[in-house]
Amino acid sequence: MKSSIKLDLEQANTQEMELGWRQKRELPSLSEVYRSLPVPAKGSWFRKFLAFVGPGYLVAVGYMDPGNWATDLAGGSLFNYTLLSVILLSNMMAILLQALAGKLGIVTGRDLAQACRDHYSKPVAMGLWVLCELAIAACDLAELIGSAIALNLLFGIPLLYGVMLTALDVLLVLLLQNKGFRYIESIVLSLIIIIGACFVVELILVKPDVLGIAKGFIPSAEIVTNPEMLYIAIGILGATVMPHNLYLHSSIVQTRRYELTPEGKKSAIRFATMDSTIALFFALFINAAILILSASAFHQSGKVVEDISQAYELLAPLLGTSIASVLFGVALLASGQNSTLTGTLAGQIVMEGFLNIRLKPWLRRLITRLIAIVPAVAVTALYGSEGTMQLLVLSQVILSLQLSFAVIPLVQFTSDKQKMGEFTNPLWLQILAWTVAVVIAGLNAYLLYSTLFG
C-alpha cells in the first residue's frame, strides 16, 4: 500500500509541475485512505460509476443537518409551500459548487485547503484556516444540539445530559475509521435512507396538497417583496451550502484509484459529478419534505413553528398518531449522527491541508468536540432549551460568515488555467460560478447583518 501511494504521489507531483504548481513532497490529506478504493479499468459504464458512489452522500449530509431544520420548519409554517422554490435554487447552487470541488481535487491532486496554502501567503492561509475551524466547530455545535434535542424528545433525556452524552460519539467515529472508508460511506448512506424513509411516511400521513407543492417550486415575486419571507428565504440559502463540505469533497474524491491521465481524470470528474448531483437531490427531497410537512401540518392549522421541539410536540395531535412525532425524532437523531462522521473527516482534512500537521484522529476529534461542547453545556445549563435554539441559530450565522471564504477560492482556482490546464472552467461556467459566488456572498452578508442588527 505504501509503495502504491508513493508511486501515485510521484505521478501527481510530476503533473503538478507541468501545470505550474510548486512540487510537493508530503502525504495527501486522509493519507490512510488515499487512492485506497480501486476503479475497474474494464467493465460496464454502470460498474465504473458504482466505484465512485459514496463521497457525494457524505457531502449531502451537510445539506440536511439539524441546522437546516429550523429554517425549513419556519418557512413552511409561515408561508405554506411558497419557499420550496428557494430550496430548489439553493440546491442547484450547491450542485454546481460541489462539482467544482470534486473537479479541483481530481485534476490537481490537492484538496481545497492545500490549494489555499499553495496559492496564498502564509498569513492569509492561516486566516482562512482559523475561519474554517470556526465553521467546523459551528457545524459540530449544530449536530451536537440536534442530537441532544432528539434524545430529549425520544427518550426524555434532559438536554444537558444529552449534550454531554453526544461527546461519546467520538468512539463510534474511531471504530468506523478503522473499518475502512467504504464502511463509513455505507453507514452514512444507511442513515440517509432512514431519514428519507421517515419523511416518506410523514408525507403519507400528512396528505399534502400536490398542486400547491408544484406551485411552490415556481419562484414568486412575493419572496422579494415580503420582508419577513425574504429574511427566511435568505436563511434557507445561507444554511444550505456548507463551507466545510467544499474542503471535504475536494479530498474524499481522491480515495478512488482513477488513472492519473487526462482521460482518466475526465472520466473521474464525470462520475464524481454524477455521484454528488444524485446525492444532493436526496438532500433536496429531505429539505423539501421538512418544509412540506411543516406547511401541511402547521400552516393549514394556523400554527407558527419556531423551533424543532415545538414541531415534534405538535405533530402527534395534529396528525392523530404518535408515530408522526417518533419518526420526526428518529430522522433528527440520524441527521445529527451523520453530521458527526462528516465533521470529523472535514476537521482532519482542513488541519492537514492548511497546516500540514498530522494528528491522531481521536485527538483531532476530541479538540473539535471540546470546542463545541463547552459553550453548549454552559448555555444549556444556564438557559435550557431556549438557549440551545439561540445557539443553533448562532452556529448557522457563523457558517454563513465563513462560506464566501471557501467559495471564492474554489471558483478562482478552478478558473485558473495554470492550475487546471485543459480542465479549466470554460467561460460560461466561470460566469455562472462567479455569479453564484457573488449572490451567496451578498445574501449571507445581508443575513448576518439582519441577524445581528435587524
N, C-alpha and C positions, 0 to 999 in steps of 0.2 A: 504494500500500500504506500509506504514512504517513498519507494523508488518511483512509483507511478505518479505521486504528487510532485516529486522533484522534476520528473520529465515534463509534466504538464506546466509547471511553473516556468521552466526554461523556454518552452514553446511560447507561453504567454508573454514572457519578458521580451523575446525577440520581436513579437508582433507589436508590443507597446512601443519599442524603439522605432519601428517602422512608421508608427503613427505619431511620433513626436513626444511620446510620454517619456518621463525620466525612468531609467531602468531601476526596477525594484528587486531587492534581494530580501524578501520577507515572506512569511507564511500568509496565506489568504485568511480573511475572516472566516470563522467557523471551520478552521482547518481540519478538524476531526471528521467532518462530513463533506469536505470539498471534493467535488467530482467523484463521489462515492457511489452514485447510482448510475448504472450503465444505460446507454441508449442503444437499442438494436440497430445495427448497420443495415440489416436486411429485414424483410417482412413487410406487412401491410402498413399503410398510412395510419390506420387506427392504432396499431400496436405501437408505433413510434409516438403517437400523440399520448397514449396512456403512460409512457415513460416520463412525460413532462407534467402529468396531472399531479397536483399536490401543493406547490408553492402558492398558487392563486387562492387556494382555500385558507391558507394561513394568513394571507393578506386580507381576504374578505372578512375575517374575524373582526378586524378593526372598524369595519363599517356597520357592525351590528352589536357593538359592545354596549354596556349599560349607559354610557354617556350619551348615546343617541336616543335612548328610550324616552327620556323626559320631553324632548322637543317634539318627537312624533306623537306622544300622548297628548300634549298640549295643543298641537296643531289640529289633530283630529277632533278633540272635544270642543274646541272653539270654532273651527271653521269647516267642519264636515270634511268632505273629500277634496276641497279646493287645493290644498298644498301637496297633493300627490304629484303634481307637475314639477314641484321644486325637488322632491325626492328623486324623480326621474332625471332631471337636469344635473343634479349633484352627482348622481351615479355615472352619468355619461362623462363628466369631468374626471371622475375617479378612474374610469376605464382607460382614458387617454393617458393620465399621469402614471398609472401603474404599468402600462405598456412601455412607456418611455423608461421607467426604472428598470424593468427587466431587460430592455434593449441595451441600456448602459452597461449593466453587469455582464451580459453575454459578449458584447463586442469588445470591451476594453479589458475584461478580466478584473475590474476594480469595482467595488461597491461604491455607493454614493458618498459614504463617509471617507473612504480612501481617496476618491476623486477630489473631494473638497480639500483634503490635506495636500494632495499633489498640486492643486491649482492655486490655492490662496496662500497668503503669507501666514506665518505661524500664529500671530495674534488673532487674525481673522478666523483661522481654522479652530483655534481654541475657543473663541467666542461662539462659533457655530456648535461646537461640542457641548458647551455649557447649556446653550438653549435647547439642544436636542435631549440632553439628560433631564432637563426640567420637563420637557414634553413627555418623555417616557415615564417619569415619576408621576406626572399628572394622569397619564393613561392607567398606570398601575393603581393610582388612587381611585379612579372611577371603577376599575374592576373589583378592587377591594370592597368599596362601599356597596356596589351592586350585588356582590356575593353575600355580604353581610345582611343586606335587606332581604335577599331571597331566603337565607337561612332563618331569618326572623319571621318571615311570612309563612314559610312552610312548616317550620318546627318550633316556632315560638322562642327561639334562642335570642336573648337580648342583643341589641345592636352592638354594644360594647364587647360582649363575648364573641359575637360573630366576626367582628373586625379582627380580634386577636386570633381567632380560630383560622382565619384565611391565611395567616402568616405561615401555617404549616403546609400550604400547598407547594412550598419550595421542595419538599420531599417528593411530591408527585412529579415535578418537573425534572428533578435529578434522575429519578427512576426511568422516565421516558427517554431522556437524553442518552442514557446508557444502552437503551434498546435499539437505537438507530433512528435515522431521520425519517424513514418510511413509517415507522411506528408512530412518531409524533404526528405526521400528516394524517394517518389513519384515525387517530384519536380525535383530531380537530374536525375532520370530515364527519365522523360519527356524531360529535356534539352539534355540528351544524344541522345534520339530518334530524336530530332530536328537536332542536329549536324549530325547524321548518315544520315537522310533524305536529308539534304543539299548536302552532298557529294555523295549520290547515284545519285542525279540529275546532279551534276557536272561531274561525271564519264560518265553518259549517253551522256552529251553534248560534252565531250572531245574525246570520242570514242578511248580509249586506245588500245594498241597492246596486246591482251590477251596472245599470245605466249611469247612476251617479258616480260610480268608480271610473267608468270610461270618460265621463266629462271631466273628472278631476285630473286626469292625465293631460288635459289640454290647458296650456297656460292661460291665466286670466289676468286682465288689467287690474283687477281689484287687489291683487297681490302687491302691486306697486303703490296704488292709491290709498290703501288702508294701512296706516302706520303700524297698528298692532299686528296685522297679518304680515307686514314686511319684516317686522322685528323677528317673529318666529320663523319666517322663511329663511332669513339670514342665519338664524341659529341652526336650522337644519343643514344649510350649506356649510356653515362653519364647522359643524360637528361631524361631517361626513368624511372628508379627506383627512386622514391621519398622517402627520409628518413622519412618524417612525415607520409607517408602512412602506414608504418610499425607500428608506435605508434597508429595511428588511428584505423587500422584494429584489433589490439590486444584488443582494448577496445570495439568497437561497436559490435563485435560478442557477447558480454555479454549482449546486450539488449534483447536477446532471453531467455525465461524461460525454458531452457532444464533441464532435470533431472541431478542432481549432483551425478550421479553414474557412474562407469566405462562404462557401456553400454550406458547410456545417453550421456556421453561425446564423446564416439566413434561415435555415430550417429550424434552428433552435428558437430564434426570435418569433417565427410564425407559430410554433406550438406553444411557447410560453405565453404569448399574447392571447391565444385561444383559451388556454387554461385560466388566466386571470380574468378574462372577459366573462366566461361562463360562470366562474365563481362569484364575480361581482353581481351577476344577475340574480344569484341566490340571495346576496345581501340586499339587492333591490326588493326582492319579494318579502324578506323579513321586515325591512323598514316600512314598506307599503302596508304590510299586514298589520303592523302595530298601529299605524295611523287609521287604517280602515276599521280595525277593531274598536279603536277609541271613538271614531266618528259614528259608527253604527250603534255602539252600546251607550255612549255618554252624550254625544251631541244631540241625538234624537230624544234623549231623556232630559235634556236641559242641564246636564251635569258638566261642570268645568273641572277637569283633572289637571292638577299642577305637579303631582309627584307620583312615583311608582307605587308606593304603599297604598295610596288612595285608590288607584286603579284596581289593584288586587282586591281591596275590600269591597269595591262597588260591583265587580263583575258577577259574583255569585248571585246577589239579589236581583240584579237587572236581567240576567240570562236564565235565572231559575234553576241553576245547578251549580254545585260546589266544584265540579270538575273544571269549570272555566277558570276559577282562581288558581287551582292546583297546577293546571297546565301553564298558566301565566308565570307562576313562581318557578316551575321546573325550567322553563325556557330562559328565565332571567339567570338562574343559577348556572345553567350550561353556558350562557353567554359570558358570564363572569369568569368561569374556569377556562374557557377558550382563550380569553384575553391574557390569562396568566402565562400560557405557553408562548404566545407570540411576543409578549412583552419581555420575557426572559431572553429570547433569541435576539430581539431588536437591541436590547441593552448590551449584549455581548458584542454584536456587530458594530455598534456605534463606538464603544470603548476601544475595541481592537482597530477599527478603521481610522479614527481620529488620532489616537494616541499611540498606536502600535504596541499596546500593552496587553499581555495575556494574563487574565486572572482565571482561577478555577471557577467553573460555572456556579458552584454553590456559594462562593464568596461574592461573585457578581450579583447573583440573585438576592443574597442577603442584604447587600448595600442598597439595591433598588427598593426592596420591600421595606427596609427601615425608614428610608426617606418618605415613603408613602404612609406607613403605619403610624408613625409618631403624630403627625397632625390629625389623622383620622381618629386615633384613640383619644387624643386631647379634646377634639371638638365633640365627639360622641359623648364623652363623659360629662362635658360641661353643658351641652345644648341639646343632646338627644337627636331624634330623627330630623327635626327641622334643621339643625346644624349640619347634619350629614348631607341633606339635599342641597344646601347652600354650598357646601364643599364640593359636591358633584358638579354644580354649575361652574364654580371657580376652576375646576380641573379642565372643563371644556374651553374656558376663556384662555387658559394657559396654552392649550393645544392650538387654539386659533392664532394666538400671538406668534407661535413658533412656525406655523405652517409655511409661510412665504419664504422663510429661511431655508426650507428644503426644496420647495417647488422651483424657485428661481434658479438655483444652481443646477438642478436637474434639467430644466429646459435649456439653460446656457450650454451645458456640457454636450447634450445630445444634438445641439445645433452647431457644434464646433467641428469643422472638417478635419482639423489637426488631430483631434481626439478620436473621431468616429470614422474617418476615412470614407469609404463608399457607403457606409451606413448612416451618414449624416442625415438629419431630418430634411426632407425636401421643403421648398419654400412654403407651400400651402400648409404643411404640418407645423413649420416654425411659426407662421402667423397664427394658426389655431392655438398652439401651445402657449405662445406669449399672451394671447387674448385671455385664455383660461387663467394664466398666472396673474395677470393684472386684475381680472374680475375677482379672483379668490382673495388677493391682497386687499382690494378695496372693500369687499364685503366683510372680511374679517376685521379690518380696521374700524369699520362702522359698528360692527357687533361689539368689539372691545370698548369703543367709546360709549356706546349706548348702555352697556352693562355697568361701566364704571361711573358714568356721569348722567345717564338717562333717568 
